[in-house]
Amino acid sequence: MDLSIFFKQVHSPFLEVGLFISISSVKEAIFNLQIKGSVMTQAENGKKVKVHYTGKLEGGEVFDSSEGRDPLEFTIGQGQMIPGFEAAVIGMKTGDKKEAAKIPADQAYTYHEDLVVEIPRAEFPEYITPEVGQQLQAQQPDGQIMVVTVVSFTDDSVTLDGNHPLAGKDLFFDLEIVEVI
């Protein structure tokens, strides 16, 4: 015996909520919450999300933030974000906030020793005076351009680091889900 009942008129200042109950047997009941207006969808693989964030290092130093800008928008599972950031967002809903979500270095920007190279000063362009912290563009053998940072230099050599500036560091994010689409 099938019996369907619809209850309506559960109000909040933001939503009109209806509850539909379908009873297909005495022992089994299926509840489907129908929300009109704003659907509280969970962030999951394949969903597009809009997120406000503040990224910090372990000591609390802010390295990036969406404050004063539009929220960051991306689709979960598309490889647009570092894996740890996506993992921190999964399961959150519109309006949810999370403070100091830790993203370990291996889920953010892994440090690769092979991206640190020492080149003879004679191979370094004469028109560039190296300075520690200076960022330069270098062309890889396949023709792609990468950003490298001067980490040290002597009269005989220049050491360049092609790692991301946050490589090898644990990151902490304050997150607020603006919308799950």
Backbone as CSV, one residue per row, in Angstrom:
resi,resn,N_x,N_y,N_z,CA_x,CA_y,CA_z,C_x,C_y,C_z
1,MET,0.845,-1.177,0.000,0.000,0.000,0.000,0.892,1.243,0.000
2,ASP,0.655,2.175,-0.923,1.410,3.424,-0.984,0.568,4.549,-0.415
3,LEU,1.230,5.372,0.388,0.567,6.521,0.991,1.534,7.687,0.904
4,SER,1.102,8.796,0.369,1.963,9.968,0.277,1.326,11.119,1.020
5,ILE,2.129,11.808,1.795,1.656,12.939,2.581,2.623,14.088,2.366
6,PHE,2.127,15.306,2.169,2.976,16.476,2.020,2.635,17.476,3.105
7,PHE,3.618,17.848,3.918,3.446,18.846,4.963,4.113,20.125,4.498
8,LYS,3.450,21.255,4.647,3.987,22.537,4.203,3.838,23.560,5.321
9,GLN,4.442,24.701,5.120,4.311,25.828,6.017,5.236,25.755,7.230
10,VAL,6.418,25.274,7.036,7.443,25.410,8.058,8.254,26.625,7.610
11,HIS,8.177,27.709,8.334,8.778,28.954,7.882,10.026,29.330,8.676
12,SER,10.919,29.969,7.980,12.038,30.670,8.606,12.127,31.993,7.871
13,PRO,12.921,32.946,8.333,12.999,34.217,7.635,13.555,34.081,6.210
14,PHE,14.247,32.961,5.902,14.923,32.841,4.619,14.341,31.770,3.716
15,LEU,13.660,30.785,4.265,13.231,29.642,3.478,11.779,29.279,3.740
16,GLU,11.156,28.752,2.702,9.867,28.103,2.870,10.159,26.624,2.696
17,VAL,9.852,25.817,3.670,10.245,24.415,3.669,9.006,23.539,3.601
18,GLY,9.085,22.523,2.781,8.026,21.522,2.724,8.637,20.162,2.981
19,LEU,7.920,19.273,3.619,8.406,17.933,3.898,7.463,16.952,3.231
20,PHE,8.005,16.138,2.340,7.226,15.148,1.618,7.580,13.785,2.181
21,ILE,6.585,13.054,2.669,6.822,11.730,3.219,6.098,10.713,2.342
22,SER,6.857,9.755,1.842,6.294,8.685,1.032,6.444,7.393,1.812
23,ILE,5.336,6.770,2.119,5.375,5.529,2.891,4.956,4.392,1.965
24,SER,5.905,3.500,1.656,5.606,2.395,0.742,5.267,1.112,1.496
25,SER,5.589,1.061,2.759,5.173,-0.053,3.597,5.182,0.433,5.036
26,VAL,4.598,-0.327,5.925,4.528,0.069,7.319,5.924,0.209,7.905
27,LYS,6.887,-0.624,7.483,8.233,-0.627,8.039,9.177,0.355,7.357
28,GLU,8.801,0.898,6.231,9.740,1.712,5.458,9.164,3.097,5.202
29,ALA,9.962,4.142,5.462,9.544,5.519,5.181,10.711,6.254,4.528
30,ILE,10.403,7.011,3.514,11.425,7.787,2.808,11.078,9.257,2.980
31,PHE,12.041,10.039,3.474,11.816,11.460,3.692,12.625,12.247,2.666
32,ASN,11.970,13.119,1.979,12.640,14.009,1.027,12.346,15.438,1.435
33,LEU,13.378,16.168,1.798,13.203,17.558,2.190,13.233,18.411,0.937
34,GLN,12.155,19.115,0.699,12.078,19.993,-0.454,12.217,21.422,0.049
35,ILE,13.250,22.074,-0.378,13.493,23.440,0.060,13.289,24.356,-1.137
36,LYS,12.413,25.330,-0.975,12.161,26.286,-2.051,12.981,27.526,-1.781
37,GLY,13.623,28.038,-2.795,14.440,29.231,-2.651,15.898,28.846,-2.629
38,SER,16.467,28.670,-1.492,17.881,28.392,-1.345,18.101,26.926,-1.008
39,VAL,18.739,26.177,-1.890,18.993,24.770,-1.659,20.329,24.632,-0.927
40,MET,20.333,23.931,0.187,21.540,23.755,1.001,22.301,22.533,0.509
41,THR,22.949,22.673,-0.625,23.701,21.584,-1.231,25.086,21.513,-0.632
42,GLN,25.552,20.309,-0.409,26.898,20.080,0.107,27.914,20.176,-1.014
43,ALA,29.086,20.723,-0.709,30.186,20.768,-1.663,30.711,19.347,-1.840
44,GLU,30.754,18.902,-3.081,31.232,17.559,-3.384,31.841,17.541,-4.776
45,ASN,32.456,16.430,-5.108,33.116,16.282,-6.393,32.156,16.623,-7.533
46,GLY,32.610,17.468,-8.460,31.799,17.876,-9.600,30.983,19.136,-9.375
47,LYS,30.837,19.589,-8.124,30.071,20.809,-7.814,30.960,22.033,-7.938
48,LYS,30.377,23.107,-8.423,31.068,24.390,-8.469,30.813,25.102,-7.151
49,VAL,31.843,25.704,-6.585,31.701,26.410,-5.318,32.302,27.808,-5.418
50,LYS,31.757,28.693,-4.593,32.317,30.035,-4.419,32.749,30.127,-2.965
51,VAL,34.022,30.474,-2.746,34.620,30.420,-1.418,35.376,31.707,-1.120
52,HIS,35.122,32.287,0.046,36.004,33.335,0.566,37.038,32.634,1.428
53,TYR,38.274,33.086,1.349,39.349,32.407,2.073,40.410,33.396,2.528
54,THR,41.141,33.004,3.551,42.359,33.679,3.965,43.382,32.586,4.208
55,GLY,44.491,32.629,3.466,45.551,31.643,3.603,46.652,32.176,4.501
56,LYS,47.076,31.341,5.464,48.103,31.756,6.415,49.181,30.685,6.515
57,LEU,50.376,31.132,6.915,51.452,30.209,7.236,51.335,29.828,8.703
58,GLU,52.156,28.896,9.149,52.060,28.382,10.514,52.148,29.481,11.578
59,GLY,52.948,30.509,11.336,53.095,31.598,12.300,51.973,32.619,12.251
60,GLY,50.983,32.421,11.351,49.863,33.347,11.247,50.014,34.385,10.151
61,GLU,51.159,34.421,9.466,51.386,35.386,8.388,50.451,35.084,7.211
62,VAL,49.668,36.092,6.799,48.734,35.940,5.685,49.520,36.014,4.378
63,PHE,49.329,34.990,3.523,49.994,34.995,2.215,49.025,35.269,1.079
64,ASP,47.712,35.113,1.318,46.725,35.413,0.280,45.345,35.471,0.930
65,SER,44.449,36.257,0.322,43.097,36.371,0.845,42.173,36.871,-0.256
66,SER,40.912,36.469,-0.178,39.908,36.987,-1.111,39.190,38.196,-0.520
67,GLU,39.596,38.627,0.680,38.961,39.766,1.332,39.003,40.984,0.413
68,GLY,37.848,41.612,0.228,37.758,42.788,-0.623,37.675,42.453,-2.109
69,ARG,37.604,41.163,-2.427,37.495,40.718,-3.825,36.309,39.766,-3.950
70,ASP,36.028,39.384,-5.181,35.010,38.368,-5.397,35.500,37.052,-4.806
71,PRO,34.577,36.186,-4.386,35.009,34.895,-3.864,35.678,34.058,-4.965
72,LEU,36.525,33.161,-4.548,37.177,32.222,-5.450,36.128,31.234,-5.934
73,GLU,36.086,30.987,-7.230,35.110,30.062,-7.802,35.851,28.948,-8.525
74,PHE,35.494,27.696,-8.216,36.117,26.559,-8.884,35.208,25.345,-8.808
75,THR,35.493,24.354,-9.643,34.741,23.106,-9.642,35.577,22.039,-8.956
76,ILE,35.017,21.420,-7.941,35.727,20.404,-7.173,36.017,19.196,-8.064
77,GLY,37.248,18.721,-8.001,37.646,17.535,-8.749,38.205,17.816,-10.128
78,GLN,38.286,19.089,-10.526,38.786,19.455,-11.849,40.283,19.747,-11.845
79,GLY,40.921,19.655,-10.663,42.356,19.918,-10.583,42.706,21.395,-10.653
80,GLN,41.739,22.264,-10.397,41.973,23.710,-10.446,42.631,24.231,-9.175
81,MET,42.505,23.469,-8.087,43.019,23.888,-6.789,43.970,22.832,-6.251
82,ILE,44.780,23.222,-5.265,45.633,22.232,-4.619,44.725,21.208,-3.927
83,PRO,45.123,19.941,-3.911,44.244,18.890,-3.377,43.774,19.136,-1.948
84,GLY,44.623,19.625,-1.082,44.232,19.857,0.306,43.157,20.919,0.451
85,PHE,43.162,21.927,-0.420,42.146,22.977,-0.387,40.795,22.368,-0.756
86,GLU,40.778,21.576,-1.844,39.540,20.910,-2.249,39.015,20.015,-1.127
87,ALA,39.910,19.238,-0.517,39.502,18.328,0.552,38.897,19.087,1.733
88,ALA,39.420,20.268,2.040,38.908,21.071,3.159,37.502,21.598,2.874
89,VAL,37.179,21.817,1.603,35.879,22.378,1.210,34.798,21.295,1.132
90,ILE,35.196,20.068,0.769,34.217,18.989,0.591,33.425,18.771,1.878
91,GLY,32.104,18.687,1.718,31.202,18.463,2.851,30.635,19.742,3.441
92,MET,31.223,20.899,3.079,30.702,22.171,3.592,29.473,22.585,2.784
93,LYS,28.634,23.424,3.379,27.423,23.924,2.735,27.469,25.446,2.694
94,THR,26.610,26.044,1.902,26.514,27.494,1.818,26.378,28.081,3.215
95,GLY,27.226,29.058,3.524,27.209,29.711,4.828,28.138,29.088,5.848
96,ASP,28.596,27.859,5.587,29.519,27.202,6.528,30.851,27.932,6.572
97,LYS,31.454,27.951,7.756,32.778,28.543,7.958,33.676,27.520,8.626
98,LYS,34.944,27.573,8.284,35.937,26.684,8.885,37.170,27.532,9.142
99,GLU,37.696,27.464,10.351,38.886,28.248,10.694,40.108,27.357,10.774
100,ALA,41.202,27.869,10.250,42.521,27.231,10.334,42.509,25.789,9.829
101,ALA,41.836,25.566,8.704,41.878,24.239,8.084,43.310,23.992,7.627
102,LYS,43.952,22.988,8.220,45.364,22.719,7.924,45.494,21.900,6.649
103,ILE,46.361,22.386,5.763,46.675,21.659,4.544,48.158,21.334,4.598
104,PRO,48.497,20.056,4.811,49.909,19.669,4.883,50.634,19.952,3.571
105,ALA,51.927,20.200,3.661,52.741,20.541,2.495,52.572,19.546,1.353
106,ASP,52.430,18.263,1.671,52.314,17.264,0.604,50.954,17.298,-0.095
107,GLN,49.987,18.056,0.441,48.695,18.237,-0.213,48.564,19.656,-0.760
108,ALA,49.657,20.374,-0.752,49.666,21.753,-1.258,50.747,21.861,-2.336
109,TYR,51.907,22.314,-1.940,53.019,22.501,-2.872,54.214,21.703,-2.360
110,THR,54.420,20.545,-2.917,55.524,19.680,-2.506,56.844,20.288,-2.947
111,TYR,57.838,20.199,-2.089,59.175,20.708,-2.390,59.944,19.635,-3.158
112,HIS,60.530,20.025,-4.287,61.285,19.112,-5.144,62.746,19.565,-5.209
113,GLU,63.636,18.764,-4.642,65.072,19.082,-4.637,65.611,19.295,-6.049
114,ASP,65.088,18.522,-7.004,65.607,18.605,-8.373,65.265,19.925,-9.070
115,LEU,64.441,20.749,-8.452,64.129,22.068,-9.017,65.069,23.155,-8.508
116,VAL,66.023,22.768,-7.671,67.056,23.697,-7.201,68.326,23.362,-7.974
117,VAL,68.784,24.341,-8.741,69.964,24.109,-9.588,70.997,25.207,-9.390
118,GLU,72.243,24.794,-9.473,73.350,25.743,-9.415,73.923,25.837,-10.825
119,ILE,73.991,27.056,-11.339,74.535,27.229,-12.688,75.791,28.095,-12.618
120,PRO,76.736,27.807,-13.489,77.947,28.638,-13.514,77.602,30.086,-13.852
121,ARG,78.278,31.004,-13.216,78.021,32.435,-13.431,78.211,32.808,-14.893
122,ALA,79.116,32.129,-15.583,79.371,32.405,-17.003,78.144,32.101,-17.867
123,GLU,77.248,31.203,-17.394,76.026,30.871,-18.144,74.850,31.769,-17.748
124,PHE,75.039,32.564,-16.714,73.995,33.474,-16.245,74.054,34.739,-17.094
125,PRO,72.917,35.277,-17.542,72.942,36.482,-18.385,73.712,37.636,-17.731
126,GLU,74.641,38.209,-18.488,75.499,39.289,-17.971,74.704,40.533,-17.584
127,TYR,73.595,40.781,-18.261,72.814,41.998,-18.015,71.948,41.915,-16.755
128,ILE,71.931,40.758,-16.083,71.157,40.610,-14.848,72.123,40.524,-13.671
129,THR,71.920,41.413,-12.696,72.695,41.359,-11.452,71.868,40.569,-10.447
130,PRO,72.327,39.364,-10.085,71.500,38.533,-9.186,71.388,39.122,-7.784
131,GLU,70.178,38.957,-7.201,69.904,39.348,-5.828,69.088,38.219,-5.192
132,VAL,69.392,37.880,-3.955,68.639,36.835,-3.256,67.164,37.262,-3.177
133,GLY,66.276,36.339,-3.539,64.838,36.609,-3.544,64.320,37.088,-4.891
134,GLN,65.212,37.450,-5.773,64.824,37.938,-7.104,64.153,36.807,-7.888
135,GLN,63.036,37.115,-8.522,62.349,36.122,-9.339,62.617,36.414,-10.810
136,LEU,62.942,35.351,-11.518,63.271,35.441,-12.933,62.460,34.409,-13.711
137,GLN,62.351,34.617,-15.006,61.728,33.623,-15.868,62.833,32.850,-16.571
138,ALA,62.695,31.529,-16.586,63.675,30.677,-17.248,62.936,29.776,-18.226
139,GLN,63.567,29.541,-19.361,62.957,28.667,-20.358,63.483,27.251,-20.167
140,GLN,62.565,26.309,-20.062,62.920,24.908,-19.895,63.290,24.307,-21.244
141,PRO,63.939,23.148,-21.273,64.317,22.508,-22.542,63.133,22.273,-23.480
142,ASP,61.928,22.058,-22.920,60.741,21.840,-23.764,60.114,23.146,-24.244
143,GLY,60.737,24.286,-23.895,60.251,25.589,-24.352,59.323,26.290,-23.380
144,GLN,58.848,25.580,-22.359,57.952,26.202,-21.394,58.727,27.151,-20.484
145,ILE,58.033,28.200,-20.059,58.623,29.199,-19.166,58.255,28.844,-17.731
146,MET,59.222,28.945,-16.831,58.945,28.752,-15.408,59.577,29.885,-14.617
147,VAL,58.983,30.190,-13.480,59.516,31.226,-12.600,60.497,30.561,-11.641
148,VAL,61.679,31.159,-11.509,62.698,30.672,-10.582,63.085,31.814,-9.655
149,THR,63.560,31.453,-8.469,63.978,32.439,-7.479,65.462,32.267,-7.198
150,VAL,66.189,33.379,-7.171,67.604,33.343,-6.819,67.682,33.101,-5.311
151,VAL,68.322,31.975,-4.905,68.435,31.672,-3.477,69.828,31.965,-2.937
152,SER,70.824,31.977,-3.823,72.184,32.365,-3.419,73.024,32.588,-4.675
153,PHE,74.149,33.261,-4.483,75.079,33.453,-5.603,76.468,33.764,-5.064
154,THR,77.448,33.446,-5.880,78.842,33.767,-5.601,79.420,34.362,-6.878
155,ASP,80.716,34.642,-6.874,81.359,35.129,-8.102,81.364,34.049,-9.173
156,ASP,81.271,32.763,-8.765,81.376,31.652,-9.709,80.055,31.015,-10.115
157,SER,78.986,31.170,-9.291,77.739,30.474,-9.602,76.521,31.220,-9.055
158,VAL,75.353,30.814,-9.583,74.059,31.330,-9.125,73.179,30.113,-8.860
159,THR,72.545,30.062,-7.672,71.640,28.962,-7.346,70.202,29.453,-7.496
160,LEU,69.436,28.719,-8.307,68.049,29.068,-8.611,67.118,27.977,-8.090
161,ASP,65.962,28.385,-7.600,64.959,27.460,-7.077,63.682,27.611,-7.894
162,GLY,63.266,26.522,-8.547,62.055,26.541,-9.365,60.810,26.081,-8.625
163,ASN,60.920,25.842,-7.324,59.755,25.442,-6.527,58.813,26.626,-6.318
164,HIS,57.554,26.315,-6.078,56.574,27.341,-5.705,57.054,27.986,-4.404
165,PRO,56.858,29.291,-4.228,57.311,29.953,-2.993,56.750,29.339,-1.703
166,LEU,55.607,28.650,-1.763,55.019,28.029,-0.577,55.348,26.533,-0.474
167,ALA,56.198,26.048,-1.365,56.546,24.620,-1.376,57.178,24.209,-0.054
168,GLY,56.751,23.050,0.433,57.313,22.500,1.668,56.739,23.090,2.934
169,LYS,55.748,23.955,2.822,55.164,24.608,4.003,53.725,24.124,4.213
170,ASP,53.383,23.892,5.480,51.991,23.614,5.821,51.220,24.925,5.696
171,LEU,50.018,24.839,5.148,49.184,26.027,4.952,47.922,25.911,5.806
172,PHE,47.396,27.050,6.213,46.188,27.094,7.036,45.211,28.064,6.375
173,PHE,43.964,27.616,6.212,42.968,28.443,5.539,41.742,28.651,6.420
174,ASP,41.295,29.907,6.498,39.982,30.222,7.026,39.074,30.229,5.802
175,LEU,37.997,29.453,5.834,37.115,29.268,4.674,35.697,29.667,5.002
176,GLU,35.015,30.233,4.018,33.578,30.493,4.126,32.960,30.158,2.775
177,ILE,32.022,29.240,2.773,31.339,28.850,1.530,30.265,29.895,1.239
178,VAL,30.431,30.605,0.140,29.474,31.622,-0.267,28.320,30.978,-1.023
179,GLU,28.655,29.975,-1.857,27.619,29.317,-2.628,28.119,27.974,-3.149
180,VAL,27.245,26.984,-3.148,27.492,25.707,-3.812,26.516,25.649,-4.959
181,ILE,27.037,25.506,-6.164,26.189,25.556,-7.372,26.011,24.147,-7.941
